[in-house]
Amino acid sequence: MPSPLEHSLALRKIIHVDMDAFFAAVEQRDRPELRGLPVIVGGDPNGRGVVATCSYEARRFGIRSAMSAARARSLCPQAIFVRPRMDAYREVSRQVMTILRSYTALVEPLSLDEAFLDVTAATTDGTLAVEIAREILDRIHRETGLTASAGVSYNKLLAKLASDWRKPHGLFVIPPERGLAFLAPLPVGKLHGVGPATVKKLSAMGVETVLDLRNLSLEFLVTHFGKSGGWFYDVARAIDERPVQPSRQRKSVGTERTFSKNLEDRSVMRTTLQEMAAQVAARLQALNLAGHTVNIKARFPDFTTVTRAYTATEGIGSVDAIAALLPELLDRAVPKSASVRLLGITVSSLVDVLEASQVAHQLCLLDEILNPR
């Protein structure tokens, strides 16, 4: 098997660019009176709202994305809550993505505020990837008034980890010869694809760091984790061959959460689903998508899995629209006395919001022509 360094000798140059506290930063840019204050962008703290993102001043109080707004207020009573302005964020995102695409066509947006770039071709003339990354950060700051952070490495796994290393407004490089050493002391939960439930299972095996994981054989990992075991084996060795994909036909948007202990409290199930609905809605809005089908997934302690779905004729994309369907879907999926080890939400049958609105407008005009009032 080729070593991680041999894998790297294909000399891919990957940059991950991540805007710093994006929604909150836009609000602080546009409203100078908010600068230096704990700003939370999200829902109503007096209702069932959740945090979309928050400024670095708010993060010092332990506030994080997807936390309930009520909990965030209890942690930081002086926080200023701001409702999201998705049109403003999308406009800034378009500016940022235009900057990124001026360096390479191989840009893979992950959301409004982050993207991978493969700049391998742009470095064939001797230009260094780190020079491109530094220029990108300078241009973003100069042209938008906002800051971003960037990570540079030879694959997506390491580039994304690097972009988080010196936030905010930081730049960090992980060269091929440093990949293994960089990963070794990190908690396994830092690896892409290793969630809380897997972290707990690995911890029970005495595996806490990436180096611990690296010491396990491929056979052992596949035996205990199935297909995912092969991925864990590779990423522990800094191997990630996923390409940067400029365009992907997305079929669904969703998230799921596996609990370290079986969840029995119905109110906690509802709160958890509400948090996940906010995550899914934010992702849909970032991608300018809506869906016709909302699906809830539940897995029980015996690993039995059920799904229940609701399909609407009109597109569903807002957190309120998704959340309104969850109580009934939860009741259909999970008996009152049952506990669950996993819950998930997926929105599928996706449509472009702009295209959908144009079709709806055309149908409305057609209806007026055929059925004049």
N, C-alpha and C positions, 0 to 999 in steps of 0.2 A: 504494500500500500504506500502511495506517495506520502512524503512528510508534509506537514503544513507549509513549510517553506517552499517545497517543490510545487505545491498547489499555488502558492503566491507568485511563482515565477512566470505564470501567465501574465503577470504584471497588470492586473486590473487596478485602476485607480478610482476608488469610490469615495464620494463625499456625501455626508448626511448633514443637511441644513435644517435647523429647528429654531423657529422664532421664539423669543423669550417672553413667557407669560402673555401670549399673543392678544387675546381678547382684552385683557386688563390693560395691556400696554397701549392698545389703540385708544381705549377710553382715557387713559392718562395723557396721551399725546393730544387728543382732541379737547380735553377739559383740563387745562393747566392746574386748576384748583384741586385736582385729585392727585397730583404728583406728590410722592413721598408718603401717601396715606394708604392704609389697608383697603384695597378695592376688591370686591367680589362680584364677578359677573355670573348671573344665574337667576334662579327663581326666587319667589317670595319667601322670606324666612318665617313668615307667619302662616304659611300654608305648607304644601308638600313639595316645594321647590328644592332643587339641588344646585350645587356649585358647578358651573361649566369650567371656569378657571378663576384664578385670583392673582393679585400682584405679589411680588416678592415680599412686600411689607406684611401682607396677610399670611403668607406661608410660614413666617416666623412663629405664628400662633398655632401651627399644626394643621392649618386648613389645607385641604387638597381637593382636586377635581372629583366629582361624583359623590362627595359628602353631602348630606342633607343640609339645606340652607339654615335650618333651625339649629343644627349642631354647630355649624360655622359661627352663627351669631353668639352661641353660648361660649365658644372659645375666644371670640373677639367681639365684644359688644359694641365697640366703636367702629367696626367695619362699615364701609359704605357699599351698599348693594346696588348694582346697576343691572338693568335688564339688557339682554344681548341685542346687538344691532347687527344682524347677520349680513345685511347689504353692505355695511361699512367694512366688515371683516373680509367679505368676498372681494371687494374692490382692492383692498390692500394685498390680499392673496394673489390676485391677478397681476399686480405690480411685481410681487416677489417672484412668481413663476415665470414672468416674462424675463426678468433678470437671469434666472437660472437657465432658461432655454437659450439665452444668448451665448452660452458656453458649450452646450451640447444638446443634441436632440434626445439623448437618453436621460430623461427626467421622469422619475416616478413619484408623483405626489401621493403622500399617505393620508393627508388631510389638508385643511386650509393652511396650516402653519408649519408643515414639514415635508421634506422630499429627499429622495436619493438622487444622486447624479453619478453617472459613469463617465468620467472625463479621460478615460484611457486614450482615446483618439486625439484629444486636445493636448496631450503631453508628449506626443511623438516628436515634436520639434525641440524637446528639451525643457519645455515649461514644466515646472513642478506643480503637482496637484495642490500642495499647500499654498502656493502662490495664487492659484485660481480661487481657492477657498477664502483666502484673506481678501482678495479683491471683491469677491461676492459679498462678504460681510460688510466691507466698506461701502459698496454701492447700495446695499439694502439700507444701511444707516443714513447715507446721504440722500437717497431718493424717497425714503418713506418716513424718516425720522424715528425709526424703530431699530431695535437691536436683535440680532440672531446669534446663535452659536453653531459651530460646525465641527464635525469630526471627519478625519481623513484616514483611510486605511485601504486594505486590499480586498475587503469584502463587506457586505452589508452589516453583518453581526458586529464587527469591530468598529465600523464607522459610526453606527448608531450609539454604541456605548461611549465612543470618544466624544461625540457631540454634547453629551451630558456631563462631561468630566470637568469642564471649566465654566459652567454657566454662572451668571449671564454674560453675554457678549464675549464668549471664549472660543478658542481654537485649539484643538488637540490632535496630534498625529500619532498613529500606532503603525510603525513600519513592520514589514514581514518578520524581521528578526526579533521583534519585541512582542509579537502576538501571544505566544504561549505564556511568557512571563507576566504580561499584563493581566491575562485572564486568571492565572493560577490562584491568587488570594481572594478573588471576588466571591461573594456568596452565590450559590447556584441559582438563586432567584433572579439574578441579574441577566441570566441567559435568556435569549428569545425562545419562547415556547415552554419555559419552565414556570408553571403557575404555582399558587399557594399549596394546592393539594399535593403536587409533585414534590415541592420543597419539603413538606411534612413527611412524605413517604421516604424521601432520600435521607432526611434527618434521622429517621428511625433506623436507617441502615448505617448511620455514622458518617453520612456524606453531608458536609456543610459548605465546603468551598469547591470551586471549579477543579482545583488540583485533586481533591478527594474523588470527584466524579471521574477525572481522567484516569485514575488508578483502577477503575472498574473495567472489566472486559466487555467487548461487544456482545458476547454470548449472554453474559449476566444481565446486561441492560435490556436486551431484546426479550429475554425470558420474563423480566419483571415489568417491562413497560411497553412491550409489543413494538410496533413500527416506530413509535416515538423514541425507543431506546437507541435506534440507529442515529437519529438526529442528535440525541444527547451525547452520544459517543463522538460524533463529528465536531459539534460546537465546543465541547470541552477541549478539543485539539485545535481550535481556531479555524476550523474548516467550514466554510459556508459558500456554496457555489450558486446560490440564488442569483439570477440575473436582475439587473435593473430593467423594469418593464414599463415603458412609457404609456402604454394603453392596455387596459384589461377589461374584458367584458364582465362586469360585476353582476352576479346573479342574486346576491342577497347581502344584507348588512345585519350583523348581529353580535351578540356577546353572551358569554355564559360564565358562571361562577361555581366552582366546586368548593364546598365548605369543609373545613378541617374537622368539624363535628357536625353530625346530622342536625339539620335545622327542623325544629318542631313548632316554634312559635309562629302562628299564622300572621301576626302583625309584622314580624321581622321579614317574613317571606314577601309581604306586600311592599314593605319599605325597600327591600333589596331589588325587587322588580322595578320599582319606581326609579331607583338609581340607575339601573341598567337601561331603562327606557330613555332616560336623559342622555346617556352615552350614545345609544343608537340614534336618537333624534339629532344629536349634534353631528354625528358622522354623516347622516343623510343630508342634513343641511349643507355641510361642508362640500359634499359631492353633488349638490343640486339635484338630489334624487328624492323620490317618494315611492311608496310601495302599495300594492293592493292587498297583500296578505300579511297579517301579524301572527307569528307562531310562538307559542310558549313551550318550553321543553322542561321536563322534570325527571330526575333520576332518583330512584328510591334506594334505601340501604342495601337491598338485595341486587342492585344494579339493573333492575327493570327500568326501562326508559319509556316515557309516554310523551307524545306531542299533541297539542290541540291548537287549532288555527281558526282565524276569522278572516274572511275575504270580503272586501268592500268594492263597490263599483268605482268610487273616487279614491284618489291617491291619499295615502296616510304618511305623514312625515313629521308632524310636530310632536313634542313630548306629551302634550295634553291629549292629542288624538290617540297615541299609543297607550298612554296610561289609562284612558277611559275604558279600554278593552281588557285590561289586565285582571280586574277582580273576577269577571265571569270566566275568563280563560283559566285562571288559577283554580277556581272551583271545579271546572270541568276536568282539569288535569290531576289535581291532588285532593284526595278525600280529606274530610275535615280532621280526622284523627291521625293522618299520615305524617311522617317526617321525610325530608328529602336530603340528599347529599349534593345535588346539583340543580341549579335553575338557569334557564337561558331564555333570551328573546331574540327572534330573528324577524326582520321585515324583508319580504321577497316580492316577486313579480314587480320588479323595479321599473320606474319610468323617469325620464328626465323631467324635472319640474317645469321648465320653460316649454318643452314640447307638449307636455300634458295640458298646460294652461292654454296654449295655442289651439290644441285640438278641442278643448272645452269651449273656447270662444267661437271656434268655427261651427261646432254643433249648436251652440246657442243661436248664432246668426241663422243657421239653416232652419232651426225650429221656428224662429220668428218669420222666416220667409214662407215656410210651409203652413204655419199656424198663426196667421196674423191675428192680433187681438183688437 
